[in-house]
């Protein structure tokens, strides 16, 4: 896994990404990732308090927090997204996860539900590491929409901008699926059969994309969870994330 960097304080490796999140995480040789979904989303501050309590109950440090799934009221403008991310990463700095070098190892998805959206950005789910000798590789791939990350903004680089026709959505989904496969390979998960969850976020029709894009890429085998939600930035229409975990909890 030459494309990964170590975060020894958390017991995992990560694919470097942008300042707000890494591209994905995989437990190291002596740890396993556990995925936890909240019964109901909590506003970020309360959500992070819930995470801290759960980690303490498992005897784990705050640095074992390795991934999260967020829910926001509506897609952000680019300026609004930047401001939100500065606030979000402040907690990770307080927890000792982001150091002086500014590198963020935590994987993340952040989407906007069409139905019953939260009134403020909220925590939906999270993942953390526990000590486990001999565990099979467990990993979480960050969400990606149909736009390259780390460039000079998003709007000018969106795939098929403004096009939600079947052809446009196929272009968007193909781009995102390619990102998932690249991140999986970097984390040492080249075989989609190793996945335990595939999640898609869009308010556009999904059936044709399942048949024409996801299934040929092997990303429909474990079943696909469709969240009727938009990506977090205005102008995006399709997002995905995937994971490979053996333990799933509801808190």
FENQUI-V346952 format. One record per pair of residues at least 24 apart in sequence whose C-alpha atoms are under 8 Angstrom apart, sorted by the first residue. I is the first residue (numbers start at 1). J is the second residue. D is the distance in whole Angstrom. If there is no record, write none. Layout:
# FENQUI-V346952
{{I J D} {I J D}}
This chain:
# FENQUI-V346952
{{1 186 6} {1 187 6} {1 188 6} {2 186 8} {3 186 6} {3 187 8} {4 186 7} {4 187 7} {7 105 7} {9 63 6} {9 64 7} {10 61 8} {10 63 5} {10 64 4} {10 65 7} {10 66 7} {10 129 7} {11 64 7} {11 129 7} {11 130 8} {11 131 8} {12 66 8} {12 129 8} {13 105 8} {14 105 6} {14 106 8} {14 187 8} {15 105 8} {15 183 8} {15 186 7} {15 187 7} {16 103 8} {16 104 8} {16 105 7} {17 104 8} {17 150 8} {18 104 8} {18 149 7} {18 150 6} {19 102 7} {19 103 6} {19 104 6} {20 85 6} {20 86 8} {20 88 8} {20 89 6} {20 104 7} {21 104 6} {21 105 7} {21 106 5} {21 107 5} {21 108 6} {21 142 8} {22 104 6} {22 105 5} {22 106 5} {22 107 5} {22 108 7} {22 142 7} {23 107 6} {23 108 8} {23 141 6} {23 142 5} {23 143 8} {23 183 7} {24 106 7} {24 107 5} {24 108 8} {24 139 7} {24 140 6} {24 141 4} {24 142 5} {24 183 7} {24 187 7} {25 66 7} {25 67 8} {25 105 7} {25 106 7} {25 107 6} {25 139 5} {25 140 5} {25 141 6} {25 187 7} {26 137 7} {26 138 6} {26 139 4} {26 140 7} {26 187 6} {27 129 7} {27 137 6} {27 138 6} {27 139 6} {28 137 8} {29 133 7} {29 134 7} {29 135 8} {29 137 8} {30 131 6} {30 132 5} {30 133 5} {30 134 7} {30 135 7} {31 129 6} {31 130 5} {31 131 4} {31 132 5} {31 133 7} {31 135 7} {32 129 5} {32 130 5} {32 131 6} {32 132 6} {32 135 6} {32 136 8} {32 137 7} {32 138 6} {33 127 6} {33 128 5} {33 129 4} {33 130 6} {33 138 6} {33 139 7} {33 245 6} {33 247 8} {34 127 5} {34 128 6} {34 129 6} {34 130 7} {34 245 6} {34 246 7} {34 247 5} {34 248 6} {34 249 8} {35 125 7} {35 126 6} {35 127 4} {35 128 7} {35 245 7} {35 247 6} {35 248 5} {35 249 6} {36 125 6} {36 126 5} {36 127 6} {36 248 6} {36 249 5} {36 250 6} {36 251 7} {37 124 6} {37 125 4} {37 126 6} {37 248 8} {37 249 6} {37 250 5} {37 251 6} {38 123 8} {38 124 6} {38 125 6} {38 250 6} {38 251 5} {39 250 6} {39 251 6} {40 124 7} {41 71 8} {41 118 8} {41 122 6} {41 123 5} {41 124 5} {41 125 8} {42 122 5} {42 123 5} {42 124 7} {43 120 6} {43 121 6} {43 122 4} {43 123 6} {44 121 6} {44 122 5} {44 123 6} {47 122 7} {47 123 5} {48 123 8} {51 126 8} {55 128 8} {60 129 8} {60 130 7} {62 95 6} {62 96 8} {62 97 8} {63 95 7} {63 96 7} {63 97 6} {64 128 5} {64 129 5} {64 130 8} {65 106 7} {65 126 8} {65 127 6} {65 128 4} {65 129 7} {66 105 7} {66 106 5} {66 107 6} {66 126 8} {66 127 6} {66 128 5} {66 129 7} {67 106 5} {67 107 4} {67 108 5} {67 126 5} {67 127 5} {67 128 7} {67 140 7} {67 142 8} {68 106 8} {68 107 7} {68 108 5} {68 109 7} {68 123 7} {68 124 8} {68 125 6} {68 126 4} {68 127 6} {69 108 6} {69 109 5} {69 110 6} {69 123 6} {69 124 5} {69 125 5} {69 126 6} {70 108 8} {70 109 6} {70 110 4} {70 111 6} {70 121 7} {70 122 6} {70 123 5} {70 124 5} {70 125 7} {71 110 6} {71 111 5} {71 112 6} {71 113 7} {71 117 8} {71 118 7} {71 121 6} {71 122 5} {71 123 6} {71 124 6} {72 110 7} {72 111 6} {72 112 5} {72 113 7} {72 117 7} {72 118 6} {72 119 8} {72 120 6} {72 121 4} {72 122 6} {72 232 7} {73 112 6} {73 113 7} {73 117 5} {73 118 5} {73 119 6} {73 120 6} {73 121 6} {74 112 5} {74 113 8} {74 117 8} {74 230 8} {74 232 7} {75 111 8} {75 112 6} {75 230 7} {75 231 7} {75 232 4} {75 233 5} {75 234 5} {76 232 6} {76 233 5} {76 234 6} {77 233 6} {77 234 6} {78 153 7} {78 154 7} {78 233 7} {78 234 8} {81 232 8} {81 233 7} {107 140 7} {107 141 7} {107 142 5} {108 141 8} {108 142 5} {108 143 6} {109 142 6} {109 143 5} {109 144 8} {109 241 7} {110 143 7} {110 231 7} {110 232 6} {111 201 7} {111 229 6} {111 230 6} {111 231 5} {111 232 5} {112 229 5} {112 230 5} {112 231 6} {112 232 6} {113 227 7} {113 228 6} {113 229 4} {113 230 6} {114 203 7} {114 228 6} {114 229 5} {114 230 7} {115 228 7} {115 229 8} {137 244 8} {138 243 8} {138 244 5} {138 245 5} {138 246 7} {139 187 7} {139 243 6} {139 244 5} {139 245 7} {140 241 8} {140 242 6} {140 243 4} {140 244 6} {140 245 8} {141 180 7} {141 183 7} {141 184 7} {141 241 6} {141 242 5} {141 243 6} {142 241 6} {142 242 7} {143 239 6} {143 240 5} {143 241 4} {143 242 8} {144 176 6} {144 179 7} {144 180 8} {144 239 5} {144 240 6} {144 241 7} {145 176 6} {145 231 7} {145 236 7} {145 237 7} {145 238 6} {145 239 4} {145 240 7} {146 172 5} {146 173 7} {146 175 6} {146 176 6} {146 236 7} {146 237 8} {146 238 6} {146 239 7} {147 236 8} {155 235 7} {158 235 8} {158 236 7} {161 235 7} {161 236 8} {162 235 7} {164 204 7} {164 237 8} {166 208 8} {169 209 8} {169 237 8} {169 238 8} {170 209 6} {170 212 8} {170 213 7} {172 237 8} {172 238 7} {173 209 7} {173 213 7} {173 238 7} {173 239 8} {174 213 6} {176 238 8} {176 239 7} {176 240 7} {177 213 8} {177 214 7} {177 217 8} {177 240 8} {180 240 8} {180 241 7} {180 242 7} {192 218 6} {192 219 6} {192 221 8} {193 218 8} {193 221 7} {193 222 7} {194 244 6} {195 222 7} {195 242 7} {195 243 6} {195 244 4} {195 245 8} {196 222 6} {196 242 8} {196 243 6} {196 244 5} {196 245 6} {196 246 7} {197 222 6} {197 223 7} {197 224 7} {197 225 8} {197 242 6} {197 243 5} {197 244 7} {198 222 7} {198 223 7} {198 224 5} {198 225 6} {198 240 7} {198 241 6} {198 242 5} {198 243 7} {199 224 6} {199 225 5} {199 226 6} {199 227 7} {199 240 6} {199 241 5} {199 242 6} {200 224 7} {200 225 6} {200 226 5} {200 227 6} {200 238 7} {200 239 6} {200 240 5} {200 241 7} {201 226 6} {201 227 5} {201 228 6} {201 229 5} {201 230 6} {201 231 7} {201 238 6} {201 239 5} {201 240 6} {202 226 8} {202 227 7} {202 228 6} {202 229 5} {202 230 5} {202 231 7} {202 237 6} {202 238 5} {202 239 7} {203 228 5} {203 229 6} {203 230 6} {203 237 7} {204 237 8}}
